[in-house]
Structures are given as C-alpha cells and as structure tokens.
Amino acid sequence: MEFSLFAHMDRMDAGQAHPALYADFIELCKMADQGGMRAIWTGEHHAMDFTVTPNPFTTLVDLSHHTKNVRLGTGTVIVPFWHPIRLAGEAAMADLVTGGRIEIGAARGAYSYEYERMMPGLDAWDAGQRMRETLPLLRPLWAGDCAHDGQYHSFPATTAAPRPVQEGGPPIWVAARDPNSHEFAVQNGFHVQVTPLWQGMAEIESLMARFQAASAAHDGPRAKIMLLHHTYVGSDSDDVARAARELSRFYNYFGAWFQNKRPVKQGLIAELSQAELDANAMMAPENLARDLTIGTAQDVIDRIKRYEDLGYDEYSFWIDSGMSAERKRASLARFIDEVMPAFG
C-alpha cells in the first residue's frame, strides 16, 4: 500500500485570508514529502472558495520548489474545461519544470455551479463524453503529429510543446464511479481513482468490484487503483468525536455546493444554520464516524488494512475538512508517524 495526500485551500468563512490558507497548505505538503508519502494531489475548481484551486498545474509547479521527492498530481483536472492541445502542453510544461514529477488525475467535474459559469449548458453526461474524447489524445499529442477530427475537437497534425520529461508522458489516472468509467480507464491504459465520499465500506467494496470487472475484461497490464477518503487520526476518543462533528459540517457544505440552490456571495455559500446541520441525518457525525476513515491510529490502521486486503494499491488521505491548520497538521503527523509504519 502506498500513501498520498489530497489537499487544497479550503475556505469556509470570510475571516480566513487566502495567503494564510496557502501557507498552511504548503506546510501540509511539506509534511507529506518529508514523511515519505508517494504523491500530493490537488485539483481544479473555479469561483468557489470552498475549494480554491483554479489551475492545479500552477500549484504543483510551486510545490515542486517546496518538496523534494513526492510526485505531484492533478486530483483532478476538469477535462471538459480544457482543449486537448492546451491540456497536453500545460501538463508537459509542468512535467518539464518539475523534473518529471507530474501525474494527471482527470475527471468530468461534479459541480453544476461550475458548469453553468465555465461552459453554460454543459451537463454531467456531455462532460463525461468530452473527457472520453480528450484524454486518449494526450499521449498521441506528446508523441507528436497527432491529427484529430472528433465530436468536440478537430485539429490538424499537432505536436505538444514542450515534450514531457517522462517517457511516454505523465501517468494518467481517471476518477471513476460507474462501471463504464472503470472500463474506459482500464481499456485506455489509465489508472483509476475512486472515492466513496460518505458512503462507507459497502461503496468501497463496490468500487473495487467494478474495477476488478473492468480489469478482468482487459488483456493488458493491470492498472493501479487509488482510494481517496476523508481521514482523521485522533489523539483520543474525544478528539475523534470532535473530528466527526467537523467533518459533518464539511459534508453539509459539500452537499449544499453540489445541489447549487443556495446563494453564493464573494465566493462563499450562504451560511448553514445549526438547525439545518442537525436536520441532515445522512451527514450526522455518528454516521461519518462509522463510514469515514477516522479514529485513533489503531482504528485507522485496521480500516486501511481492510482496503489493502480488497486490492487497493494507494490510499490517499483527503485532508480538506474545514478544520484548523493545527488540527490538520496534528492528524497528518499521527498518520505519518503511527499509521504508515504499519504498512512497511
């Protein structure tokens, strides 16, 4: 089992300054690098202070100057928002600047709030089709003299400039949920990223079953599969209970952004009242304590051992939570010092 960190600037209220949040983000990434994690993943989102990351390549290039060994991945780039030539070139340039440390995690996007601003009229189905046309073009563009005439993009023979440092270009991962997405990834030689969000062990098992079915139908080398999950390693039971309450609040806001019905002003969604938080039984703290990877160090070890037994190759510690920087650092430190050594 390999380990990685999935992190962004997550801003929950107007009192949080972006420069301070970015400094906190850098510190977490330095901890991941120094602690021996394989990779850092940071994604793409637009006009949402909930997740501040308009261009992951910019962030990853900066991270390359603060870290030494860790791989640097987009987790994930929203493919429909990119022209294939631009995505191939930006990824290759980042690979050049970082000395060949880039990996590409790719997705269709999830928030209609972003679709209606970036590409009005786009829906999830069309976004998925755009991704399926674009991603297989990256390697031919890196190889050179790629021409394409498709449903969404057409261009004459083109070679991405610059060329990536890595032979064949950066590894590509696809965020997958339904069986067709797993099949698309595996058949194209891409690795797979999955997240059960708040849905717990049954979904973790189901996602692996979909991946295994896709892999069984493929004659080529087995792709890797990464599990992304909210994680908190607490100092004691009281600390864990507090984390469950904080993650409950985070997921309530996550759901509000996803539903796209609540007013947004200055990049922040209208505050949820305590009554609204309490009314959402699905996201209740006790449910998240059961279904997320949170607990004392031994609790977290036991949970990740179950994921490893299922066949997951990488576990990504999703740290976005609305918690204070101090609580994030303490949890990550316990994960590095007490959890990761159990998987040597």
N, C-alpha and C positions, 0 to 999 in steps of 0.2 A: 504493500500500500504506500503510495506517495501522497504528499500533502501539499496543499497550496492555500493561498489567501485570496478571498474575493472581497474587494473593498472599494468604496467610493467616499467622496464627501457626501454625507447625508445631513441635510439641514432641515430642522424641524420648526424653528421659530426665528423671528426677525432679530432676536438678540445675538444670534450666532454670526460672527464675522467670517466671510469667506477665507481671508488669509489665514486666520487661526485654524479653521477647519482643514485647510490644505496642509498646514504644518503638522497637524495631528495625523492626517492621512499618510504623510511621508514617514513619520515616526513608526507607524504600524508596518509599513512596507519594509523599512529598515530592519525591524524586528524579525519579519518573515525571512528576509535574506540571511541575516546573521544566525537565525535559528535553524537553518537548513531546509526550509521549505523549497519545493521544486519550482513553484511558479507564483506569480501575482497576476490576478485577473481584475481588470477594471473595464467598465462598459461604456455604452453610448446612450445618452439621454439628452433631451432638448427642452429648455424652458421650464424645467421642473427642479426646484430647489430640494425636493425630496431626494433626488439623486443627481448630483452636479457633475456632469461629465460629457460635454458637447463633442469632444473628439478624443477618443481613447489613445490614438497614436501620439498626440501631443503629451499626454500624461505619461505614457510609457517611455517616451524618449527622455523626459525629465527624470523618471525613476531610474533610468539606466545610469544616471550620474550620481545617484544616491545609494546604489546597490552594486554588488559585485558578481554574484553567481546566479541569482534567481532568474528563471525565464520570465518573460513579460508578455502577457496575453490580453487580447481584447475579449472581455467577457460581459457582454458580447457587442460586436459591431452590428448595427441595424442595417442589414444588406439592402433593403429596398430604397434607402435614402442615398445610395451610392451608385454612380456609374461604374461599370466593371473596370474600365481603364483607370479611373481615378482610384478605386479601391486597390487595385493591383499595384499602382505606382506608390500610393501612400504607404502601403504595407511594406513594399520593398525598400522605400526610403528609410522607414523606421528600422527595418532589419539592418540596413547599412549603418545607420548612426549608432545602433546599439550593439554592433559587432555580432549580429546573427543570433539575437536572443528572442526574437518576436515569435509569437504563436497567435493564430487568428481563431477566436471563438466567434461564431456567426449565428444570427437569429433573424427572424422576420419582424421582430418587435412585438410589443404586448399592449401598449397604451394607445387607446383611440385618441386621447388628448394630444399625443404627438402626431399621429397620422393626420388629424384634421388641420394641423399647423404646418407640417412639413410637406405633406402630399394630400391635399384635400380630396376626399372621395375614396382614398385607399381603405380597404378593409383587410381583415386577417387572411382571408383566402388569397386575395390578389397579392398581398405582401409575401405570402409563402411561395407563390408561383414566381414572383420576381427573384426571390432568393435562390430558387432552384435553377433559374436561368443563369444568374450571375456567378454563383460560387464555382461551378465547374469551369468557368472561363479563366480563373485566376492562374492556374498552373500553365495553361497554354499561352497566356499573356506574358508570364515570366519566361517561358521557353522561347517566345519570340515569333513574330509574323503570324499572329492569330487574327483571322477574319471571322466575323460573326454576323448572321442575319437571323434574328430571333423575334419573338413576340414583343419584347420590351426594348431591346437594344439591337442596333445594327451598326457595324463599323468595318472599314477595310482593314487589310493586314496591318497589325499593330504589335509593337514590342514595348512592354512596360519598361519605363526608365525611372530610376536605375534598375539594374538587376539585383535581386536579393542576394545576401551573403550566403545563406543556407542553400545547399544543393537541392534543386527542385522547389525551393521557396519555403516559407514558414509552414509548419504543420497547421492543418485546418481542423477545427472542431465545430460541430453543429449542435445547437441547442435543440433537443428532440423531446417530444412527448408522445404523439400518436405513432402507431406502427409505420405509417408511410414515411414519417420523418426519419425514423431509425433506418428504414430501408434505403432512403435517399442518401443518408450519410454513409452507410456501410458500402453500398454499391459504388460510390464515388471515391472510396478510399479515405474518407474523413473520419476523424474520431468523434465521439459523442459526449455531450454534456447534458446532464439531466438534473432537474430539481423537483422534488415533491412538494415544495413550498410547505404548507402547514399540514399536509395530508398524511404524514406518518408512515409507518412501516409497510402497510399494505400497498401504498403507492410506490415505495422504494422497491418492493419486490416486483410489482407490476412493470415498472420501468425497466428493470433488469430483464424480465421475461421478454419484453418487446425487443430489447437489444439482442438477446440471445437468439430469438427467432429470426431476426434480420441477419445475424451473423451466420446462422446455420444455412441460410439460403445463398450465401456468398462464397465463391471459390477462392478468393484472395486471402491475404494475411488478415488476421483478426485485428479489428480496430480496438482502440482503448475506449474505456467509458469512465467518466468522471461524475461523481455525485457531489452536487453543491447543496449545502444545507446550513441553515442558521445554527450557530454553535455558541455555547457559553459554558466555560469551565468555572464553576463557583468554588469559593473557599469553604463554604459550609451550606447547610440546607437553607438557612435564611437568605444567604446570598443568591442561591439558585432560585428561590421563590421570588425574590426581587427581580431577577432577570426574566422570569416568566411574565411578570406584570409589565415589564418594559417592552418585551417582545410582543405581548398582546397589543399594546398601544401602537407599536410599529406596524403590525399587520392590519390593524384597523385603518391606519392611514394608507397603507398599501392598497387595501380594498377600495378606499374612497377614491384614490387616484385612478384605479383601474375602472371603476364604474363611471367616472367622468361626469358626474352630475352635480358636484359641489363647486361653489365659486372659488376661483383662484385669483389672488391679488399679489402683485410683486413676486410672483414665482412660488408663493406659499398657498396651500389649500386652506380653506376656512377651518378654523379650529374645531375639533370634535369635542363635544361636552362629555363629562363623566357619565351622564345618563346614556349617551349614545354608545360609549365604550362598553358600559355594563350590559347594554341590550344585545350586543353581538355575541351570542353564546358560542358560535363556531370558533371565535378567536379568544375564548376565555383563557385566562392564564393556566388553569389546570389542564386544559386540552393541549396547549402548546408545550407545557412541561412534559406531557406524555409523548408528543409527536415530534418535537424538535430534538436536536442533539444537544441537550443541556443537562447539566448535573455536576456532581463532583468529578474529579479526574477519573476515578474508577468507573463511575457511571458512564462517562463519555467513552472511555476505553472499551467497555463492554458493548456499547452501541456500535462503535465503529468496527469492532471485531465481527459483528453480525453483517455489516455491509461488506467487509472484506470476504467473509465466507460466501456471500452471494456472488462475488466475482468482480466487484468494483476495483478499478486499477488506481484511482486517485480520489482522495477526499478533499474537497475544497471548503475551508472554514469561511462561511459567509458571516461577516462581522458587522455589516450595516444593521443598525438596531435602534438608533436614536439615543443610545446610552452615552454617558460622558466619555471623554477621551481616556480618563483614568480607568474607568471600568473596562473599556475595550482592551487597553494595554494589559491590565491585570489578568483578564481572561486569556488573552493570547499568550502571555508569558507562561501561565499554568499549562496551556495546551502544548507549548513547545517543550517545557521542562518536565512535565509529568505525563503527558499523553503520548506524544510522538515516540519517546524511547521504548514504549511497549510494542512498537511495530518495527523494530530494527531488523 
